[in-house]
C-alpha cells in the first residue's frame, strides 16, 4: 500500500478531523452500494499565516436565522439526503436549533449496514477531534485556577520535547507549535492499520513525532497537529495529579450535565451505538471500525458522545460557561489559516462565524458548531470518514445545511486547505 504524506497526516488525532482541517486515515473512496435509505427519523420538537489574531464574528451582521417551518424543514431534508446519496454516507443524524426559531432533529439512513438498523438520534458516536475542545477546556480551567499559565513553555511540564523551551502551551493549543504530527508518521500508520485493536500510550505517540525535526519555529505558522494535544493532556495530568479522563469527567462533563459523553480508556463503546465504516485500512477496503481502539487519539480524539450532549456542548464551549470571561476571550482569539474567513483559536475554530470543532477517526465524523448572534446550534454525526472527492463528509453536510439557514455564513473548509487529523496513517 502506498502512503502519501497527505494520506498519512490524516491520522492526526482526530483521525479525520481529529481536528478542524483534518481528513480520515488514508485516501477516501466512494462506498460500495448502500442498502436502501430508510426515511428520516422525526424527533418531537424540543424546547498558515503568522500575524495578529482575528476576533470572532459576533455582531448582528450574521443576519437572521429562519424559523424552522415545514418548508425550511423540507429543504433541509433534501439537502441532507442529497449529500448522503452523493457521498455514499450510510447514516447521519442532524440537530439544528435557535431560540425562538424551532428545533430540527433528524436521522437518516442506517446505523448498521449488515442488519439495516436505522440511524437514531440517541445513538452514541465516536467524535474524534472534538475531544480537543474538552482537553483544552480542562487546560484553561487550570489556568483560571492559577495552577498554570498558557504562556508557560512545555518544557516546564514535559521533558524531551524538541524545541520545548520555546514552545508554549498557547502554541500547542492554537496549532502553531511546529512539532511533527505523529499521525503523519509512516511507521505509526503501519502499526495502527496492521493492528487497529492495539493500545497506544501517550509516550509511544510522542516517540513517533519526536524522531522528526521541527517543522517551523513556534508561532510562525498554523499546522493542525495531534501531537500538540497529547502534550496538553499530559500537562493536565501533571498539574492536576489526576488522570485526564477523570479530570474531564469531574470538571467538564459533570458540571455541564453531559451524561452521555465518555472519555474511554480502552475500546469499550456504550450501547446503543452506530457502526462506523472506514477505508483507512491495511487492505484498502471498506471495513467496520466500530470497535477499533481509539487510544491512538487519546487527548486529541478518543471521546464518545451523542446528539443531545453535543447540542449542549456546542453552546457551553462557544460561550465559555466553564471559564472566566477573560480566559474565554483568549480562547476565541483566532489566528488566520489558509482558508479565507476561517481561523483557529485555543482548541476551537471560527469558520465564517460558526464557532466549534469537527472530528473524525476511522468510521466516524462529527461537527459541533455555534453561531453567536442567533445563538444557533448545529450538530452533525455520521458513521463514515470516507472522503468524497477529497472532502470530509461532515463538511459537506455542514455546508449544505448552512446554505439553507445562514446563506451569509456558509460553513466550508475547502479541500485544498484540509489538513488531516486522523490516522492517515483527525482526524480526530
C-alpha positions in Angstrom: 0.0 0.0 0.0 1.3 3.4 -0.9 1.4 6.0 1.9 1.2 9.6 0.6 2.1 12.3 3.0 -1.4 13.8 2.7 -3.0 10.5 3.5 -0.7 9.8 6.5 -1.3 13.2 8.0 -4.9 12.5 8.4 -4.3 10.2 11.3 -3.6 13.2 13.4 -5.5 12.7 16.5 -8.9 13.4 15.2 -8.4 10.7 12.8 -10.4 12.5 10.4 -10.8 15.8 11.7 -9.5 14.6 14.8 -9.4 18.2 14.3 -10.6 21.1 12.3 -8.9 20.8 8.9 -8.4 17.1 9.0 -9.3 14.2 7.0 -9.6 10.5 7.7 -6.9 7.9 7.7 -6.0 7.3 4.1 -7.4 8.5 0.9 -11.1 8.1 0.8 -13.1 6.4 -2.0 -16.8 6.1 -2.6 -18.6 3.5 -0.6 -19.9 0.4 -2.2 -23.6 0.4 -2.9 -25.5 1.0 0.3 -28.8 -0.6 1.4 -31.9 1.4 0.7 -32.0 4.6 2.9 -34.8 4.5 5.4 -36.9 7.6 5.7 -35.9 10.3 8.3 -36.4 9.7 11.9 -38.5 12.6 13.2 -38.0 13.6 16.8 -40.6 15.5 18.7 -39.9 19.2 18.9 -37.7 20.1 21.8 -37.7 23.2 23.9 -0.6 29.5 7.7 -0.1 32.7 8.2 1.6 34.4 11.2 0.1 37.6 12.3 -2.4 39.2 14.6 -5.4 37.3 15.7 -8.8 37.9 14.2 -11.6 38.3 16.6 -14.5 36.0 16.1 -17.6 37.3 14.2 -20.2 38.1 16.9 -22.1 41.1 15.6 -25.6 41.4 14.2 -24.1 41.2 10.7 -24.6 37.5 11.0 -28.1 38.0 9.7 -31.4 36.4 10.5 -31.9 32.7 11.3 -35.1 31.5 9.8 -37.9 29.8 11.6 -37.7 26.1 11.1 -41.0 25.9 9.3 -42.2 22.8 7.4 -41.0 24.5 4.2 -37.5 25.0 5.7 -37.5 21.5 7.1 -38.3 20.1 3.7 -35.3 22.0 2.2 -33.1 20.7 5.0 -34.3 17.1 4.5 -33.5 17.3 0.8 -30.1 18.9 1.3 -29.0 16.3 3.8 -30.3 13.4 1.7 -28.6 14.8 -1.4 -25.2 14.8 0.4 -25.8 11.3 1.7 -26.5 10.0 -1.7 -23.6 11.8 -3.4 -21.0 10.9 -0.7 -22.3 7.4 0.0 -22.9 8.0 3.7 -24.6 5.1 5.4 -26.3 7.1 8.2 -26.4 10.6 9.6 -28.0 12.5 12.5 -28.5 16.2 12.5 -29.6 18.6 15.3 -30.2 22.3 14.4 -31.9 24.9 16.6 -32.0 28.6 17.6 -34.1 30.2 20.4 -37.5 31.2 19.1 -36.9 29.6 15.7 -37.6 25.9 16.5 -35.7 22.7 16.5 -34.8 20.3 13.7 -33.7 16.8 14.7 -33.5 14.1 12.0 -31.7 10.8 11.5 -31.4 9.3 8.0 -30.0 6.0 6.7 -28.6 3.1 8.7 -26.6 2.7 11.8 -25.6 -0.9 10.8 -25.2 -1.9 7.1 -25.4 -5.6 7.9 -28.7 -5.5 9.9 -30.2 -2.4 8.4 -30.8 -1.0 11.9 -31.8 2.6 11.3 -29.8 5.6 12.5 -31.3 7.3 15.5 -30.6 10.5 17.5 -29.9 8.6 20.7 -27.0 6.6 19.4 -23.5 7.0 20.8 -20.9 8.0 18.3 -17.1 8.5 18.3 -16.4 12.2 18.0 -12.6 12.2 17.1 -11.0 15.6 17.3 -13.9 17.2 19.1 -12.0 15.7 22.0 -9.6 18.6 21.6 -12.3 21.0 22.8 -12.6 19.1 26.1 -8.9 18.7 26.6 -8.2 22.4 26.1 -11.2 23.4 28.3 -9.5 21.3 31.1 -6.2 23.1 30.5 -7.8 26.5 30.6 -9.7 25.7 33.8 -6.3 25.0 35.4 -5.1 28.4 34.1 -8.2 30.0 35.7 -7.2 28.4 39.0 -3.7 29.9 38.7 -2.1 26.4 38.5 -0.5 27.1 35.1 0.0 29.9 32.6 -0.8 29.3 29.0 2.4 31.1 28.0 4.5 28.6 30.0 6.9 26.6 27.9 6.0 22.9 27.5 9.5 22.0 28.9 8.2 23.1 32.3 5.9 20.1 32.3 7.2 17.5 29.9 10.8 16.6 29.3 12.3 15.7 25.9 10.1 17.9 23.6 12.1 19.2 20.6 12.3 23.0 21.0 10.3 22.6 24.2 11.9 25.6 25.9 10.4 27.8 23.2 7.0 26.1 22.5 4.3 27.4 24.9 1.1 25.8 25.9 -0.6 28.6 23.8 1.4 27.5 20.8 0.2 23.9 21.3 -3.5 24.7 21.8 -3.5 27.0 18.8 -1.8 24.5 16.4 1.3 26.7 16.0 4.0 24.7 17.7 6.0 23.5 14.7 6.1 19.9 16.1 5.6 16.9 13.7 2.2 15.3 13.7 2.7 11.7 15.0 -0.3 10.5 13.0 1.5 11.5 9.8 4.4 9.2 10.6 4.6 6.2 8.2 5.6 3.8 10.9 2.7 4.8 13.1 0.3 4.4 10.2 1.6 0.9 9.5 1.5 0.0 13.2 -2.1 1.3 13.5 -3.5 -0.2 10.4 -1.8 -3.6 10.9 -3.4 -3.9 14.3 -6.2 -1.4 15.0 -7.1 -3.1 18.2 -3.7 -2.4 19.9 -3.5 0.2 22.6 -1.0 3.1 22.3 0.4 5.0 25.3 0.9 8.8 25.1 4.6 8.4 25.2 4.6 5.9 22.3 2.6 8.5 20.2 5.1 11.3 21.1 8.0 9.0 20.2 6.6 8.8 16.6 6.6 12.6 16.5 9.8 13.4 18.2 12.0 11.4 15.8 11.2 14.1 13.2 12.7 17.6 13.1 10.6 20.6 14.0 8.6 21.9 11.0 8.9 25.6 11.9 9.5 27.9 14.8 6.7 28.3 17.4 4.1 30.8 16.3 5.4 31.1 12.8 2.7 29.1 11.1 -0.6 27.2 11.6 -0.3 23.4 11.2 -3.0 21.2 12.6 -1.3 18.6 14.7 -2.4 15.9 17.1 1.0 15.8 18.9 0.1 19.1 20.4 -2.9 17.7 22.2 -1.1 14.7 23.5 1.3 17.1 25.2 -1.5 19.2 26.6 -3.2 16.1 28.0 0.0 15.2 29.8 0.1 18.8 31.2 -3.4 18.5 32.6 -2.5 15.2 34.3 0.8 16.5 35.8 -0.7 19.8 37.1 -3.9 18.2 38.4 -2.4 15.0 39.7 -5.4 13.2 38.1 -5.8 11.0 35.0 -7.0 13.1 32.1 -10.3 11.1 31.7 -11.1 11.6 35.4 -10.3 15.3 35.4 -12.5 15.9 32.4 -15.3 13.8 33.9 -15.3 15.7 37.2 -14.6 19.2 35.9 -16.1 19.3 32.4 -18.7 16.6 31.9 -20.4 16.5 35.4 -20.8 20.3 35.7 -22.5 20.6 32.3 -24.7 17.5 32.7 -23.1 15.7 29.8 -24.3 12.3 31.0 -23.8 10.6 27.6 -20.3 11.7 26.9 -17.4 9.4 27.7 -13.6 9.5 27.6 -12.8 5.8 27.1 -9.6 4.2 28.4 -10.0 1.2 26.0 -12.1 0.2 23.0 -15.3 0.0 25.1 -18.3 1.6 23.3 -21.5 2.3 25.3 -24.8 0.9 23.9 -26.7 1.8 21.8 -24.1 2.9 19.2 -23.8 3.1 15.5 -21.4 1.0 13.5 -18.7 3.0 11.7 -17.2 2.4 8.3 -13.7 3.4 7.0 -11.3 2.7 4.2 -8.3 3.7 6.4 -7.3 0.0 6.5 -4.3 -2.1 5.7 -6.4 -3.8 2.9 -7.5 -0.6 1.4 -11.1 -2.0 1.5 -14.1 -0.6 3.4 -14.2 -2.2 6.9 -16.3 -1.9 10.1 -14.1 0.1 12.5 -16.7 0.2 15.3 -14.5 -1.5 17.9 -11.1 -0.3 16.9 -9.1 1.0 19.9 -9.2 4.9 20.0 -6.2 5.2 22.3 -4.0 6.4 19.5 -6.1 9.6 19.6 -6.2 9.9 23.4 -6.4 13.7 24.3 -6.7 14.6 20.7 -9.5 12.3 19.6 -10.7 9.4 21.7 -14.0 10.6 23.1 -17.6 9.4 22.6 -20.9 11.4 22.8 -24.4 11.6 21.4 -26.5 14.3 19.7 -28.2 15.7 22.8 -24.9 16.1 24.7 -23.2 17.8 21.8 -26.0 20.2 21.3 -25.4 21.3 24.9 -21.6 21.3 24.4 -21.8 23.5 21.3 -23.2 26.3 23.4 -21.0 25.7 26.5 -17.7 25.6 24.7 -18.5 28.6 22.4 -19.8 30.8 25.2 -17.3 29.9 27.9 -19.6 28.6 30.6 -16.8 26.8 32.3 -14.2 29.5 32.1 -13.7 33.1 33.2 -14.7 35.7 30.6 -11.1 36.8 30.3 -9.9 33.2 29.6 -12.8 32.6 27.1 -11.8 35.8 25.3 -8.2 34.4 25.0 -9.6 31.2 23.7 -11.6 32.9 20.9 -8.7 34.9 19.6 -8.3 33.1 16.3 -5.3 33.3 14.1 -5.7 33.2 10.3 -5.4 30.0 8.4 -5.0 29.3 4.7 -8.8 29.4 4.4 -10.4 32.8 3.9 -12.9 33.5 6.7 -11.6 30.8 8.9 -9.3 30.9 12.0 -8.2 28.7 14.8 -8.0 29.8 18.5 -7.2 27.7 21.5 -8.6 24.3 20.6 -11.5 25.8 18.7 -12.2 27.2 15.3 -14.2 30.0 13.7 -15.3 29.3 10.2 -17.4 32.0 8.7 -18.7 33.0 12.1 -19.5 29.4 13.3 -17.5 28.6 16.4 -16.7 25.0 17.4 -14.9 22.0 16.1 -15.2 19.0 13.8 -14.0 15.4 14.5 -13.0 12.3 12.5 -11.5 9.0 13.1 -11.9 5.7 11.3 -15.6 5.1 10.9 -17.0 8.3 12.3 -17.2 12.0 11.7 -18.8 14.9 13.6 -19.4 18.6 13.5 -20.5 20.7 16.5 -20.7 24.5 15.9 -22.5 27.6 17.3 -23.4 30.9 15.7 -23.4 33.5 18.4 -25.8 36.2 17.2 -28.8 34.0 16.7 -27.5 31.6 19.3 -27.9 28.8 16.7 -26.5 25.3 17.3 -25.7 22.7 14.6 -24.5 19.2 15.3 -23.9 16.6 12.6 -22.9 12.9 13.4 -22.2 10.3 10.8 -20.9 6.8 10.6 -18.2 7.0 8.0 -15.0 9.0 7.5 -14.6 8.1 3.8 -13.8 11.2 1.8 -15.8 12.3 -1.2 -13.8 13.9 -3.9 -11.3 14.8 -1.3 -13.9 16.4 1.0 -14.8 15.5 4.6 -18.4 14.3 4.5 -19.1 16.3 7.7 -18.0 19.5 5.9 -20.3 18.6 3.0 -23.3 18.3 5.4 -22.3 21.5 7.3 -22.1 23.4 4.0 -25.4 22.1 2.7 -27.3 22.8 5.9 -25.9 26.3 6.4 -26.6 27.3 2.8 -30.2 26.8 3.7 -30.4 28.5 7.1 -27.5 31.0 7.1 -26.5 31.8 3.5 -24.4 34.7 4.7 -22.4 32.3 6.9 -21.9 29.1 5.0 -19.7 26.6 6.8 -17.0 25.4 4.4 -13.5 24.1 4.6 -12.2 23.8 1.1 -10.5 20.5 0.3 -7.3 22.3 -0.8 -6.8 23.6 2.7 -7.8 20.4 4.5 -5.1 19.2 6.9 -5.9 15.7 8.2 -6.3 14.9 11.8 -6.9 11.3 11.9 -4.7 8.3 11.2 -4.0 8.5 7.9 -1.5 6.7 8.8 -8.1 14.0 12.9 -8.5 13.2 12.1 -10.0 13.1 15.4 
